[in-house]
Amino acid sequence: MEIGIIITAAARGSRPARKMNPAVPYSPKEIIQAGLDCYSAGAAMVHVHVRDPRTGQPDFKVELFKEVLDGIREKWDMIIDLTTSGLFLEGPNLIGGRFEPIFLKPDICSLDIGSANFQDRVS
């Protein structure tokens, strides 16, 4: 029996900000590079959250996910996992908004089906 190991890296999470670590990527170009750096270090899969490139605030624009997805696929054969967490989504159609990344056809998408308790809120 063979045992395989897949190393997954989050190029950036939903919470980290540059005030915590100046190396946190915000723009799609920076997130792509972080994903490729993870690949070069041995990761086979990258978990992707996107940010507003100007403010660094969590974002969920499908165009940002697409830019990151396409940018990584252009350069490396890496498994790409787009988040559907929706932790920072607000307004109408929250469920539909969460599933937008699925239509880009990444290799996989994460889906939190239970609550996650954070220091300041429940997701």
A tleap script that builds the chain and sets N, CA, C and O, in Angstrom:
source leaprc.protein.ff14SB
mol = sequence {
  NMET GLU ILE GLY ILE ILE ILE THR ALA ALA
  ALA ARG GLY SER ARG PRO ALA ARG LYS MET
  ASN PRO ALA VAL PRO TYR SER PRO LYS GLU
  ILE ILE GLN ALA GLY LEU ASP CYS TYR SER
  ALA GLY ALA ALA MET VAL HIE VAL HIE VAL
  ARG ASP PRO ARG THR GLY GLN PRO ASP PHE
  LYS VAL GLU LEU PHE LYS GLU VAL LEU ASP
  GLY ILE ARG GLU LYS TRP ASP MET ILE ILE
  ASP LEU THR THR SER GLY LEU PHE LEU GLU
  GLY PRO ASN LEU ILE GLY GLY ARG PHE GLU
  PRO ILE PHE LEU LYS PRO ASP ILE CYS SER
  LEU ASP ILE GLY SER ALA ASN PHE GLN ASP
  ARG VAL CSER
}
set mol.1.N position { 0.831 -1.171 0.000 }
set mol.1.CA position { 0.000 0.000 0.000 }
set mol.1.C position { 0.883 1.244 0.000 }
set mol.1.O position { 1.793 1.379 0.819 }
set mol.2.N position { 0.599 2.143 -0.928 }
set mol.2.CA position { 1.325 3.407 -0.969 }
set mol.2.C position { 0.585 4.467 -0.165 }
set mol.2.O position { -0.646 4.497 -0.141 }
set mol.3.N position { 1.325 5.308 0.471 }
set mol.3.CA position { 0.750 6.433 1.210 }
set mol.3.C position { 1.230 7.703 0.542 }
set mol.3.O position { 2.427 7.889 0.321 }
set mol.4.N position { 0.291 8.574 0.222 }
set mol.4.CA position { 0.644 9.844 -0.393 }
set mol.4.C position { 0.370 10.993 0.568 }
set mol.4.O position { -0.535 10.931 1.400 }
set mol.5.N position { 1.146 12.004 0.437 }
set mol.5.CA position { 0.950 13.197 1.257 }
set mol.5.C position { 0.802 14.386 0.329 }
set mol.5.O position { 1.606 14.589 -0.580 }
set mol.6.N position { -0.232 15.164 0.571 }
set mol.6.CA position { -0.425 16.403 -0.182 }
set mol.6.C position { -0.247 17.552 0.796 }
set mol.6.O position { -0.973 17.662 1.784 }
set mol.7.N position { 0.716 18.396 0.513 }
set mol.7.CA position { 0.944 19.571 1.353 }
set mol.7.C position { 0.143 20.727 0.764 }
set mol.7.O position { 0.288 21.071 -0.409 }
set mol.8.N position { -0.707 21.319 1.604 }
set mol.8.CA position { -1.519 22.456 1.203 }
set mol.8.C position { -1.017 23.698 1.929 }
set mol.8.O position { -0.719 23.655 3.123 }
set mol.9.N position { -0.929 24.786 1.207 }
set mol.9.CA position { -0.517 26.049 1.820 }
set mol.9.C position { -1.554 27.115 1.504 }
set mol.9.O position { -2.084 27.165 0.394 }
set mol.10.N position { -1.835 27.944 2.457 }
set mol.10.CA position { -2.700 29.102 2.213 }
set mol.10.C position { -1.791 30.262 1.841 }
set mol.10.O position { -1.009 30.744 2.660 }
set mol.11.N position { -1.904 30.701 0.597 }
set mol.11.CA position { -1.070 31.820 0.145 }
set mol.11.C position { -1.363 33.060 0.971 }
set mol.11.O position { -0.507 33.927 1.149 }
set mol.12.N position { -2.568 33.125 1.461 }
set mol.12.CA position { -2.974 34.176 2.396 }
set mol.12.C position { -4.287 33.700 3.001 }
set mol.12.O position { -5.076 33.057 2.309 }
set mol.13.N position { -4.532 33.982 4.213 }
set mol.13.CA position { -5.766 33.583 4.875 }
set mol.13.C position { -6.801 34.685 4.814 }
set mol.13.O position { -6.604 35.698 4.143 }
set mol.14.N position { -7.888 34.489 5.505 }
set mol.14.CA position { -8.958 35.489 5.489 }
set mol.14.C position { -8.690 36.626 6.471 }
set mol.14.O position { -9.234 37.717 6.302 }
set mol.15.N position { -7.884 36.403 7.471 }
set mol.15.CA position { -7.685 37.409 8.513 }
set mol.15.C position { -6.358 38.168 8.488 }
set mol.15.O position { -6.361 39.361 8.789 }
set mol.16.N position { -5.229 37.552 8.150 }
set mol.16.CA position { -3.957 38.280 8.258 }
set mol.16.C position { -3.933 39.587 7.472 }
set mol.16.O position { -4.512 39.694 6.391 }
set mol.17.N position { -3.262 40.561 8.034 }
set mol.17.CA position { -3.119 41.869 7.387 }
set mol.17.C position { -1.660 42.299 7.499 }
set mol.17.O position { -0.896 41.735 8.281 }
set mol.18.N position { -1.289 43.285 6.726 }
set mol.18.CA position { 0.099 43.757 6.725 }
set mol.18.C position { 0.511 44.365 8.063 }
set mol.18.O position { 1.700 44.421 8.376 }
set mol.19.N position { -0.461 44.820 8.856 }
set mol.19.CA position { -0.085 45.335 10.180 }
set mol.19.C position { 0.402 44.195 11.071 }
set mol.19.O position { 1.138 44.432 12.029 }
set mol.20.N position { -0.002 42.961 10.764 }
set mol.20.CA position { 0.476 41.782 11.487 }
set mol.20.C position { 1.801 41.280 10.913 }
set mol.20.O position { 2.689 40.832 11.638 }
set mol.21.N position { 1.903 41.372 9.580 }
set mol.21.CA position { 3.094 40.888 8.876 }
set mol.21.C position { 3.174 41.629 7.546 }
set mol.21.O position { 2.281 41.472 6.713 }
set mol.22.N position { 4.198 42.419 7.322 }
set mol.22.CA position { 4.290 43.214 6.096 }
set mol.22.C position { 4.372 42.382 4.819 }
set mol.22.O position { 4.208 42.926 3.727 }
set mol.23.N position { 4.619 41.087 4.929 }
set mol.23.CA position { 4.732 40.224 3.748 }
set mol.23.C position { 3.384 39.665 3.278 }
set mol.23.O position { 3.347 38.941 2.284 }
set mol.24.N position { 2.284 39.979 3.959 }
set mol.24.CA position { 0.974 39.452 3.575 }
set mol.24.C position { 0.591 39.979 2.186 }
set mol.24.O position { 0.545 41.191 1.976 }
set mol.25.N position { 0.317 39.074 1.239 }
set mol.25.CA position { -0.030 39.518 -0.116 }
set mol.25.C position { -1.460 40.053 -0.194 }
set mol.25.O position { -2.372 39.499 0.419 }
set mol.26.N position { -1.646 41.132 -0.953 }
set mol.26.CA position { -2.973 41.724 -1.151 }
set mol.26.C position { -3.426 41.603 -2.607 }
set mol.26.O position { -4.537 41.138 -2.865 }
set mol.27.N position { -2.601 42.005 -3.544 }
set mol.27.CA position { -3.019 42.039 -4.951 }
set mol.27.C position { -2.997 40.633 -5.549 }
set mol.27.O position { -2.288 39.759 -5.050 }
set mol.28.N position { -3.770 40.412 -6.615 }
set mol.28.CA position { -3.706 39.109 -7.274 }
set mol.28.C position { -2.279 38.718 -7.664 }
set mol.28.O position { -1.895 37.558 -7.514 }
set mol.29.N position { -1.496 39.667 -8.158 }
set mol.29.CA position { -0.116 39.372 -8.543 }
set mol.29.C position { 0.693 38.875 -7.338 }
set mol.29.O position { 1.469 37.927 -7.458 }
set mol.30.N position { 0.510 39.515 -6.183 }
set mol.30.CA position { 1.220 39.103 -4.968 }
set mol.30.C position { 0.733 37.735 -4.482 }
set mol.30.O position { 1.532 36.923 -4.016 }
set mol.31.N position { -0.569 37.481 -4.589 }
set mol.31.CA position { -1.130 36.186 -4.161 }
set mol.31.C position { -0.631 35.076 -5.083 }
set mol.31.O position { -0.306 33.981 -4.623 }
set mol.32.N position { -0.571 35.362 -6.387 }
set mol.32.CA position { -0.035 34.385 -7.351 }
set mol.32.C position { 1.407 34.047 -6.975 }
set mol.32.O position { 1.777 32.875 -6.911 }
set mol.33.N position { 2.209 35.064 -6.731 }
set mol.33.CA position { 3.607 34.824 -6.386 }
set mol.33.C position { 3.723 34.029 -5.093 }
set mol.33.O position { 4.563 33.134 -4.994 }
set mol.34.N position { 2.889 34.342 -4.097 }
set mol.34.CA position { 2.914 33.592 -2.838 }
set mol.34.C position { 2.553 32.127 -3.079 }
set mol.34.O position { 3.155 31.230 -2.488 }
set mol.35.N position { 1.571 31.887 -3.947 }
set mol.35.CA position { 1.202 30.513 -4.291 }
set mol.35.C position { 2.344 29.774 -4.959 }
set mol.35.O position { 2.608 28.612 -4.650 }
set mol.36.N position { 3.017 30.446 -5.869 }
set mol.36.CA position { 4.139 29.827 -6.565 }
set mol.36.C position { 5.319 29.603 -5.623 }
set mol.36.O position { 6.045 28.618 -5.760 }
set mol.37.N position { 5.510 30.506 -4.673 }
set mol.37.CA position { 6.554 30.308 -3.663 }
set mol.37.C position { 6.240 29.066 -2.827 }
set mol.37.O position { 7.139 28.291 -2.497 }
set mol.38.N position { 4.969 28.881 -2.488 }
set mol.38.CA position { 4.554 27.690 -1.734 }
set mol.38.C position { 4.836 26.432 -2.548 }
set mol.38.O position { 5.320 25.436 -2.012 }
set mol.39.N position { 4.531 26.480 -3.855 }
set mol.39.CA position { 4.779 25.345 -4.749 }
set mol.39.C position { 6.270 25.023 -4.779 }
set mol.39.O position { 6.664 23.861 -4.680 }
set mol.40.N position { 7.089 26.054 -4.916 }
set mol.40.CA position { 8.545 25.861 -4.962 }
set mol.40.C position { 9.078 25.261 -3.663 }
set mol.40.O position { 10.102 24.578 -3.663 }
set mol.41.N position { 8.381 25.517 -2.559 }
set mol.41.CA position { 8.789 24.989 -1.260 }
set mol.41.C position { 8.236 23.590 -1.000 }
set mol.41.O position { 8.525 22.996 0.039 }
set mol.42.N position { 7.437 23.053 -1.939 }
set mol.42.CA position { 6.957 21.678 -1.801 }
set mol.42.C position { 5.460 21.503 -1.687 }
set mol.42.O position { 4.985 20.369 -1.628 }
set mol.43.N position { 4.704 22.575 -1.653 }
set mol.43.CA position { 3.241 22.439 -1.566 }
set mol.43.C position { 2.687 21.978 -2.913 }
set mol.43.O position { 3.135 22.432 -3.966 }
set mol.44.N position { 1.714 21.076 -2.871 }
set mol.44.CA position { 1.055 20.603 -4.089 }
set mol.44.C position { -0.254 21.341 -4.324 }
set mol.44.O position { -0.788 21.336 -5.433 }
set mol.45.N position { -0.772 21.980 -3.268 }
set mol.45.CA position { -2.068 22.641 -3.360 }
set mol.45.C position { -1.997 23.986 -2.650 }
set mol.45.O position { -1.321 24.134 -1.632 }
set mol.46.N position { -2.712 24.966 -3.210 }
set mol.46.CA position { -2.770 26.291 -2.610 }
set mol.46.C position { -4.226 26.653 -2.333 }
set mol.46.O position { -5.090 26.494 -3.195 }
set mol.47.N position { -4.485 27.138 -1.133 }
set mol.47.CA position { -5.818 27.588 -0.721 }
set mol.47.C position { -5.836 29.107 -0.883 }
set mol.47.O position { -4.957 29.799 -0.370 }
set mol.48.N position { -6.842 29.629 -1.601 }
set mol.48.CA position { -6.837 31.033 -1.994 }
set mol.48.C position { -7.999 31.826 -1.402 }
set mol.48.O position { -9.165 31.462 -1.552 }
set mol.49.N position { -7.653 32.914 -0.728 }
set mol.49.CA position { -8.567 33.992 -0.351 }
set mol.49.C position { -8.078 35.202 -1.131 }
set mol.49.O position { -6.882 35.304 -1.403 }
set mol.50.N position { -8.958 36.116 -1.498 }
set mol.50.CA position { -8.526 37.323 -2.210 }
set mol.50.C position { -8.818 38.561 -1.379 }
set mol.50.O position { -9.638 38.537 -0.461 }
set mol.51.N position { -8.131 39.636 -1.718 }
set mol.51.CA position { -8.258 40.918 -1.036 }
set mol.51.C position { -8.473 42.029 -2.042 }
set mol.51.O position { -8.142 41.888 -3.220 }
set mol.52.N position { -9.027 43.131 -1.576 }
set mol.52.CA position { -9.060 44.336 -2.394 }
set mol.52.C position { -7.599 44.772 -2.521 }
set mol.52.O position { -6.945 45.040 -1.512 }
set mol.53.N position { -7.082 44.845 -3.750 }
set mol.53.CA position { -5.661 45.149 -3.927 }
set mol.53.C position { -5.237 46.513 -3.369 }
set mol.53.O position { -4.073 46.693 -3.013 }
set mol.54.N position { -6.152 47.461 -3.288 }
set mol.54.CA position { -5.803 48.799 -2.794 }
set mol.54.C position { -5.848 48.886 -1.273 }
set mol.54.O position { -4.949 49.456 -0.654 }
set mol.55.N position { -6.884 48.327 -0.678 }
set mol.55.CA position { -7.078 48.495 0.766 }
set mol.55.C position { -6.602 47.303 1.591 }
set mol.55.O position { -6.316 47.439 2.781 }
set mol.56.N position { -6.517 46.140 0.960 }
set mol.56.CA position { -6.153 44.934 1.692 }
set mol.56.C position { -7.317 44.303 2.434 }
set mol.56.O position { -7.150 43.287 3.108 }
set mol.57.N position { -8.501 44.904 2.312 }
set mol.57.CA position { -9.682 44.351 2.982 }
set mol.57.C position { -10.122 43.055 2.293 }
set mol.57.O position { -9.991 42.930 1.075 }
set mol.58.N position { -10.640 42.100 3.054 }
set mol.58.CA position { -11.142 40.873 2.442 }
set mol.58.C position { -12.156 41.203 1.347 }
set mol.58.O position { -12.976 42.108 1.499 }
set mol.59.N position { -12.090 40.473 0.266 }
set mol.59.CA position { -12.974 40.711 -0.870 }
set mol.59.C position { -13.452 39.369 -1.392 }
set mol.59.O position { -12.894 38.329 -1.043 }
set mol.60.N position { -14.465 39.386 -2.213 }
set mol.60.CA position { -14.983 38.146 -2.769 }
set mol.60.C position { -15.322 38.321 -4.243 }
set mol.60.O position { -16.126 37.567 -4.792 }
set mol.61.N position { -14.704 39.325 -4.891 }
set mol.61.CA position { -14.983 39.572 -6.308 }
set mol.61.C position { -14.464 38.414 -7.149 }
set mol.61.O position { -13.295 38.037 -7.062 }
set mol.62.N position { -15.342 37.863 -7.956 }
set mol.62.CA position { -14.988 36.713 -8.776 }
set mol.62.C position { -13.846 37.050 -9.738 }
set mol.62.O position { -13.066 36.169 -10.100 }
set mol.63.N position { -13.741 38.322 -10.158 }
set mol.63.CA position { -12.653 38.719 -11.070 }
set mol.63.C position { -11.294 38.550 -10.395 }
set mol.63.O position { -10.316 38.183 -11.047 }
set mol.64.N position { -11.233 38.818 -9.094 }
set mol.64.CA position { -9.968 38.660 -8.367 }
set mol.64.C position { -9.599 37.184 -8.254 }
set mol.64.O position { -8.441 36.812 -8.445 }
set mol.65.N position { -10.592 36.341 -7.943 }
set mol.65.CA position { -10.342 34.898 -7.905 }
set mol.65.C position { -9.862 34.403 -9.268 }
set mol.65.O position { -8.926 33.607 -9.349 }
set mol.66.N position { -10.508 34.877 -10.342 }
set mol.66.CA position { -10.148 34.447 -11.692 }
set mol.66.C position { -8.717 34.834 -12.036 }
set mol.66.O position { -7.976 34.038 -12.613 }
set mol.67.N position { -8.333 36.040 -11.686 }
set mol.67.CA position { -6.975 36.492 -11.979 }
set mol.67.C position { -5.940 35.618 -11.274 }
set mol.67.O position { -4.919 35.261 -11.863 }
set mol.68.N position { -6.203 35.278 -10.020 }
set mol.68.CA position { -5.277 34.427 -9.269 }
set mol.68.C position { -5.267 33.013 -9.865 }
set mol.68.O position { -4.200 32.445 -10.097 }
set mol.69.N position { -6.438 32.454 -10.110 }
set mol.69.CA position { -6.551 31.108 -10.679 }
set mol.69.C position { -5.794 31.016 -12.003 }
set mol.69.O position { -4.979 30.113 -12.192 }
set mol.70.N position { -6.060 31.939 -12.908 }
set mol.70.CA position { -5.408 31.928 -14.218 }
set mol.70.C position { -3.900 32.141 -14.093 }
set mol.70.O position { -3.120 31.497 -14.794 }
set mol.71.N position { -3.493 33.040 -13.205 }
set mol.71.CA position { -2.074 33.333 -13.038 }
set mol.71.C position { -1.278 32.147 -12.540 }
set mol.71.O position { -0.152 31.922 -12.985 }
set mol.72.N position { -1.855 31.379 -11.615 }
set mol.72.CA position { -1.154 30.186 -11.114 }
set mol.72.C position { -1.152 29.104 -12.184 }
set mol.72.O position { -0.129 28.457 -12.406 }
set mol.73.N position { -2.285 28.899 -12.851 }
set mol.73.CA position { -2.367 27.851 -13.885 }
set mol.73.C position { -1.418 28.117 -15.053 }
set mol.73.O position { -0.913 27.176 -15.666 }
set mol.74.N position { -1.176 29.374 -15.361 }
set mol.74.CA position { -0.257 29.713 -16.453 }
set mol.74.C position { 1.153 29.227 -16.185 }
set mol.74.O position { 1.887 28.897 -17.117 }
set mol.75.N position { 1.538 29.181 -14.911 }
set mol.75.CA position { 2.941 28.941 -14.576 }
set mol.75.C position { 3.229 27.568 -14.012 }
set mol.75.O position { 4.294 27.011 -14.276 }
set mol.76.N position { 2.300 26.997 -13.235 }
set mol.76.CA position { 2.570 25.739 -12.569 }
set mol.76.C position { 1.348 24.836 -12.602 }
set mol.76.O position { 0.213 25.295 -12.735 }
set mol.77.N position { 1.609 23.540 -12.478 }
set mol.77.CA position { 0.551 22.541 -12.385 }
set mol.77.C position { 0.312 22.272 -10.900 }
set mol.77.O position { 0.792 21.285 -10.343 }
set mol.78.N position { -0.428 23.161 -10.290 }
set mol.78.CA position { -0.682 23.102 -8.858 }
set mol.78.C position { -2.182 22.945 -8.626 }
set mol.78.O position { -2.978 23.514 -9.373 }
set mol.79.N position { -2.580 22.196 -7.620 }
set mol.79.CA position { -3.990 22.072 -7.269 }
set mol.79.C position { -4.411 23.395 -6.639 }
set mol.79.O position { -3.771 23.881 -5.706 }
set mol.80.N position { -5.492 23.971 -7.157 }
set mol.80.CA position { -5.941 25.284 -6.666 }
set mol.80.C position { -7.284 25.131 -5.971 }
set mol.80.O position { -8.244 24.615 -6.543 }
set mol.81.N position { -7.330 25.589 -4.729 }
set mol.81.CA position { -8.509 25.517 -3.865 }
set mol.81.C position { -8.982 26.953 -3.594 }
set mol.81.O position { -8.319 27.708 -2.884 }
set mol.82.N position { -10.119 27.314 -4.162 }
set mol.82.CA position { -10.680 28.641 -3.910 }
set mol.82.C position { -11.637 28.555 -2.733 }
set mol.82.O position { -12.453 27.636 -2.662 }
set mol.83.N position { -11.547 29.490 -1.822 }
set mol.83.CA position { -12.411 29.477 -0.651 }
set mol.83.C position { -13.847 29.846 -1.025 }
set mol.83.O position { -14.086 30.602 -1.966 }
set mol.84.N position { -14.780 29.303 -0.279 }
set mol.84.CA position { -16.181 29.747 -0.356 }
set mol.84.C position { -16.643 30.153 1.038 }
set mol.84.O position { -17.835 30.100 1.342 }
set mol.85.N position { -15.694 30.560 1.887 }
set mol.85.CA position { -16.027 30.810 3.291 }
set mol.85.C position { -17.052 31.918 3.478 }
set mol.85.O position { -17.952 31.780 4.307 }
set mol.86.N position { -16.943 32.992 2.746 }
set mol.86.CA position { -17.916 34.072 2.879 }
set mol.86.C position { -17.893 34.761 4.222 }
set mol.86.O position { -18.859 35.437 4.576 }
set mol.87.N position { -16.814 34.613 4.988 }
set mol.87.CA position { -16.732 35.185 6.328 }
set mol.87.C position { -17.016 36.684 6.334 }
set mol.87.O position { -17.634 37.199 7.266 }
set mol.88.N position { -16.567 37.376 5.301 }
set mol.88.CA position { -16.730 38.829 5.280 }
set mol.88.C position { -17.795 39.301 4.290 }
set mol.88.O position { -17.891 40.497 4.013 }
set mol.89.N position { -18.590 38.385 3.759 }
set mol.89.CA position { -19.664 38.789 2.847 }
set mol.89.C position { -20.808 39.414 3.626 }
set mol.89.O position { -21.131 38.990 4.735 }
set mol.90.N position { -21.407 40.415 3.031 }
set mol.90.CA position { -22.577 41.062 3.629 }
set mol.90.C position { -23.589 41.350 2.537 }
set mol.90.O position { -23.255 41.349 1.353 }
set mol.91.N position { -24.833 41.597 2.941 }
set mol.91.CA position { -25.862 41.986 1.987 }
set mol.91.C position { -26.700 40.808 1.526 }
set mol.91.O position { -26.638 39.717 2.093 }
set mol.92.N position { -27.499 41.054 0.466 }
set mol.92.CA position { -28.400 40.011 -0.027 }
set mol.92.C position { -27.637 38.911 -0.756 }
set mol.92.O position { -26.494 39.106 -1.171 }
set mol.93.N position { -28.265 37.776 -0.906 }
set mol.93.CA position { -27.737 36.641 -1.656 }
set mol.93.C position { -26.386 36.166 -1.126 }
set mol.93.O position { -25.457 35.941 -1.902 }
set mol.94.N position { -26.276 36.014 0.183 }
set mol.94.CA position { -25.012 35.572 0.777 }
set mol.94.C position { -24.615 34.178 0.304 }
set mol.94.O position { -23.442 33.929 0.028 }
set mol.95.N position { -25.580 33.272 0.210 }
set mol.95.CA position { -25.258 31.909 -0.216 }
set mol.95.C position { -24.795 31.918 -1.669 }
set mol.95.O position { -23.777 31.305 -1.993 }
set mol.96.N position { -25.518 32.594 -2.539 }
set mol.96.CA position { -25.122 32.677 -3.949 }
set mol.96.C position { -23.756 33.316 -4.111 }
set mol.96.O position { -22.959 32.880 -4.941 }
set mol.97.N position { -23.482 34.345 -3.325 }
set mol.97.CA position { -22.191 35.010 -3.378 }
set mol.97.C position { -21.050 34.101 -2.955 }
set mol.97.O position { -19.956 34.157 -3.516 }
set mol.98.N position { -21.313 33.271 -1.970 }
set mol.98.CA position { -20.289 32.329 -1.502 }
set mol.98.C position { -19.870 31.363 -2.590 }
set mol.98.O position { -18.711 30.952 -2.648 }
set mol.99.N position { -20.812 30.995 -3.458 }
set mol.99.CA position { -20.523 29.953 -4.440 }
set mol.99.C position { -20.029 30.470 -5.783 }
set mol.99.O position { -19.804 29.678 -6.698 }
set mol.100.N position { -19.856 31.776 -5.920 }
set mol.100.CA position { -19.342 32.348 -7.173 }
set mol.100.C position { -18.037 31.696 -7.640 }
set mol.100.O position { -17.911 31.401 -8.828 }
set mol.101.N position { -17.054 31.458 -6.750 }
set mol.101.CA position { -15.790 30.879 -7.213 }
set mol.101.C position { -15.934 29.502 -7.870 }
set mol.101.O position { -15.092 29.117 -8.680 }
set mol.102.N position { -16.982 28.766 -7.532 }
set mol.102.CA position { -17.177 27.431 -8.103 }
set mol.102.C position { -17.281 27.502 -9.625 }
set mol.102.O position { -16.798 26.609 -10.321 }
set mol.103.N position { -17.902 28.548 -10.139 }
set mol.103.CA position { -18.133 28.660 -11.578 }
set mol.103.C position { -16.861 28.946 -12.365 }
set mol.103.O position { -16.876 28.905 -13.595 }
set mol.104.N position { -15.764 29.234 -11.678 }
set mol.104.CA position { -14.464 29.406 -12.341 }
set mol.104.C position { -13.796 28.055 -12.609 }
set mol.104.O position { -12.787 27.980 -13.309 }
set mol.105.N position { -14.367 27.000 -12.048 }
set mol.105.CA position { -13.889 25.631 -12.203 }
set mol.105.C position { -12.470 25.416 -11.675 }
set mol.105.O position { -11.594 24.931 -12.391 }
set mol.106.N position { -12.260 25.784 -10.410 }
set mol.106.CA position { -10.967 25.450 -9.802 }
set mol.106.C position { -10.895 23.939 -9.599 }
set mol.106.O position { -11.866 23.230 -9.860 }
set mol.107.N position { -9.770 23.454 -9.143 }
set mol.107.CA position { -9.645 22.019 -8.882 }
set mol.107.C position { -10.545 21.600 -7.726 }
set mol.107.O position { -11.191 20.554 -7.783 }
set mol.108.N position { -10.586 22.417 -6.681 }
set mol.108.CA position { -11.486 22.182 -5.556 }
set mol.108.C position { -11.872 23.522 -4.944 }
set mol.108.O position { -11.234 24.542 -5.204 }
set mol.109.N position { -12.910 23.509 -4.140 }
set mol.109.CA position { -13.305 24.667 -3.334 }
set mol.109.C position { -13.516 24.178 -1.912 }
set mol.109.O position { -14.032 23.082 -1.696 }
set mol.110.N position { -13.124 24.977 -0.960 }
set mol.110.CA position { -13.397 24.629 0.428 }
set mol.110.C position { -14.817 25.073 0.759 }
set mol.110.O position { -15.324 26.037 0.185 }
set mol.111.N position { -15.444 24.375 1.676 }
set mol.111.CA position { -16.786 24.745 2.111 }
set mol.111.C position { -16.907 24.462 3.598 }
set mol.111.O position { -16.821 23.312 4.029 }
set mol.112.N position { -17.105 25.503 4.372 }
set mol.112.CA position { -17.313 25.342 5.808 }
set mol.112.C position { -18.793 25.071 6.026 }
set mol.112.O position { -19.634 25.916 5.720 }
set mol.113.N position { -19.113 23.893 6.556 }
set mol.113.CA position { -20.527 23.562 6.735 }
set mol.113.C position { -20.983 23.689 8.176 }
set mol.113.O position { -22.159 23.484 8.478 }
set mol.114.N position { -20.076 24.019 9.053 }
set mol.114.CA position { -20.412 24.247 10.450 }
set mol.114.C position { -19.944 25.630 10.839 }
set mol.114.O position { -19.426 26.374 10.007 }
set mol.115.N position { -20.121 25.975 12.090 }
set mol.115.CA position { -19.667 27.283 12.522 }
set mol.115.C position { -18.203 27.217 12.947 }
set mol.115.O position { -17.719 26.194 13.430 }
set mol.116.N position { -17.531 28.315 12.757 }
set mol.116.CA position { -16.164 28.476 13.244 }
set mol.116.C position { -16.203 29.653 14.206 }
set mol.116.O position { -16.652 30.741 13.846 }
set mol.117.N position { -15.745 29.441 15.394 }
set mol.117.CA position { -15.786 30.499 16.397 }
set mol.117.C position { -14.488 31.288 16.377 }
set mol.117.O position { -13.413 30.755 16.653 }
set mol.118.N position { -14.609 32.554 16.050 }
set mol.118.CA position { -13.474 33.464 16.076 }
set mol.118.C position { -13.558 34.312 17.337 }
set mol.118.O position { -14.574 34.308 18.032 }
set mol.119.N position { -12.501 35.027 17.623 }
set mol.119.CA position { -12.461 35.838 18.835 }
set mol.119.C position { -13.599 36.864 18.880 }
set mol.119.O position { -14.162 37.123 19.943 }
set mol.120.N position { -13.935 37.450 17.716 }
set mol.120.CA position { -14.921 38.517 17.710 }
set mol.120.C position { -16.249 38.161 17.026 }
set mol.120.O position { -17.155 38.995 16.991 }
set mol.121.N position { -16.385 36.948 16.484 }
set mol.121.CA position { -17.630 36.578 15.809 }
set mol.121.C position { -17.671 35.099 15.474 }
set mol.121.O position { -16.667 34.392 15.557 }
set mol.122.N position { -18.858 34.651 15.095 }
set mol.122.CA position { -19.044 33.281 14.645 }
set mol.122.C position { -19.236 33.328 13.143 }
set mol.122.O position { -19.948 34.191 12.631 }
set mol.123.N position { -18.606 32.406 12.437 }
set mol.123.CA position { -18.763 32.318 10.989 }
set mol.123.C position { -19.671 31.150 10.674 }
set mol.123.O position { -19.948 30.882 9.505 }
savepdb mol mol.pdb
quit
